Amino acid sequence: MPDRLAALRERIAELGLDAIVITHPSNRYYLTGYTGDDIPPNESGGHVIITPDRAVLVTSSVNSEQARQQASGFEVFDRVYGLAEADAAVLQEIGVRRVGFEDKAILYQDYRTLTERLDDEVELVPVGTLVDDLRLIKTQEEIAKIARAIEVTDRAFEQVAPTIKAGDRERDIALRLEVAMRELGASGPSFPTIVASGPNAALPHHDPGDRQIQPGEPIVIDMGARVDGYCADLTRTVWVGEPDPRLREIYPIVLRALETAEAGLKAGLTGREADALARGVIEQAGYGEAFGHSLGHGVGVRVHEGPALSKRNEEPLPAGSVVTIEPGIYIPGWGGVRIEDVGVLEEDGVRILTRAAKRSID
């Protein structure tokens, strides 16, 4: 991780900071390679303190050996009490005056502890999304890891999707998908697998339940494998038997919106302009109000990260970012359709990494 630390230290110097405290678990993993107590990394696994010449990983004695193995080049500090108390002890030992902190990723209790434990002369400086911004542009190594996670996801989907039959429960299909991903090499899912059938398909983040699959209705499957710490994200809409009349109408619209977005997407467009590529197709078809979320988001060590392909994002999308493209139409009481690929933004277009087959309606 030396390049990542060098980039962060450059930003620390620009901001006139003596140190920065990293509390977000995904940023901790990104900088150190240390997973913590769980995958995906959770908050209790540890914090990171970076100075111009030191890199310290604060964790518990339970995890310290794992931390030493995974976080090459980091000093490991075994905390005795809480993480914030340990952070303060390290900062006091180093001797600092201006300390950056992730104001969007710190517990209020931890912030209070730092202010109480550190000298009055120490200034705590909010740094917003500083590390998240470093993660926007992926290296070739990162893209290769994401591509591997996508390959596992695609293969798991193509193994399980043909086995779905009327009468299967949503939760059982989700379990089969997650088992397949693990058998193919995933450390686990990058998020809880979604299988949403019939009316449940109108809920973009439906939790699979006991509902049984019925012939002809939409089945939205949203899944992703985590491989080597990086995430995949895939959505396909499938059905059993002949699609019902509304599915016959809506599915081609969403597929056309996806294809239009992929044909026009490239680095340099704003998030708003990218979103409009697909949104325009859906609006022209009369379903604009049924597309309630943005076109996509970044993917990396988290399944949802920057940049945002959203009508609220006026910033240019950087080359080298990996993003989802996932238009959808959702009709309460009936269901919905969403189709999603993942691609790498380049100067002249988007390179699609997803290979899982899409259904077609003749």
Residue, then its C-alpha position, 0 to 999 in steps of 0.5 A: m500500500p505504499d503508493r496509497l500512503a504516499a498520496l495520503r501524506e501528500r494531501i496531509a501536507e497540503l492541509g498542514l496536518d501533523a496527523i490524520v485519524i482514519t475511522h472508516p472501516s473501508n478506508r482502514y482496509y484500503l490503506t492497510g489491507y487489514t480486514g479486522d473482525d469481519i468481512p466486510p470490515n467493521e468499525s470495531g476492527g481498528h483505527v489508523i493514524i498516519t503522520p508524515d513518517r509513521a503509520v500506526l494501526v490501532t486494534s485489540s490484542v485479539n486481532s493484533e497478530q492478524a493485523r501484523q500479518q495483513a498490514s505490512g509496514f504498519e506499527v500495531f498498537d494494542r489498545v487496552y480500552g476503547l479505540a478513541e482512548a488508544d488513538a489519543a494515547v498514540l497522538q500524545e506520544i507522537g506529539v501533534r498540533r493539527v489532527g485531521f479526522e473523518d467527520k463523516a465517519i466517526l462516532y460522536q462518542d469517539y470525537r468527544t473522547l479525542t477532544e477530552r483526552l488531547d491537550d487544549e492546544v491540539e486542533l481537530v480538523p475535519v477532512g470530509t471525504l479525503v480518503d474516499d476521494l483517493r479511492l475514486i480512481k482505481t489502479q490496474e491491480e484494483i480493476a483486476k480484483i474487481a473483474r475477478a469478483i465480477e467473474v465469480t458473480d457472473r458464473a454463480f448467477e449463470q449456474v443458479a438462474p436456469t434452476i429457478k422454477a415456480g414454487d421456489r422461495e425467494r430466500d432459497i434462491a438467495l441462499r443458492l446464489e451465495v453458496a455458489m459464489r463461495e464455492l467459486g472463490a468468494s470470501g462472501p457476498s459483498f452485500p445481502t443478496i436480493v431476490a425480489s419476485g412479483p410485487n416485491a420486485a417493486l422494492p429495490h432493496h427487498d429482503p428475500g422471504d418465503r414468497q414463492i415464485q409464480p410463472g410469468e412474473p418479474i424476478v429481480i436478482d441483485m447480487g455480488a461477490r467479494v474477492d480479495g477485498y473487492c466487490a462486484d455488483l450484478t442485477r438481472t431480471v428473469w422470469v419462469g415461463e412466458p413473461d406477463p404482458r406488463l413485463r413484456e412492455i417494461y423489460p425492453i425499455v429498461l434494457r434499451a435504457l441500459e444499452t443507451a447509457e453504455a453507448g454514451l457513457k465516458a469519463g468527463l461527463t458529469g454524474r448528472e449527464a450520465d444519469a440523463l442518458a438512461r433517464g431520458v429513455i425511460e421518461q420518453a417511454g412514460y415511466g420517468e416517475a417509476f425510476g426513483h434511484s440514480l443510474g449508478h455508483g462507484v464500486g471498490v472495497r465497498v459496493h457503494e462508493g464514489p463517484a455517483l451517476s446521479k442527477r444531483n452530481e455536477e462533478p465530472l466522472p474521472a477516468g479509471s473509476v469503476v461504476t455500476i450502470e443500473p436503470g430500473i422501473y418499479i410499479p407498486g403492486w405489480g413489480g419491477v425490472r432492473i438490469e445492471d452492469v459494471g464498467v471502467l470509465e475511460e476517456d472514450g467510453v466505458r469498458i464493460l466488465t460484466r459478462a452475465a447473459k441478459r434475458s431477451i423478450d422476442 
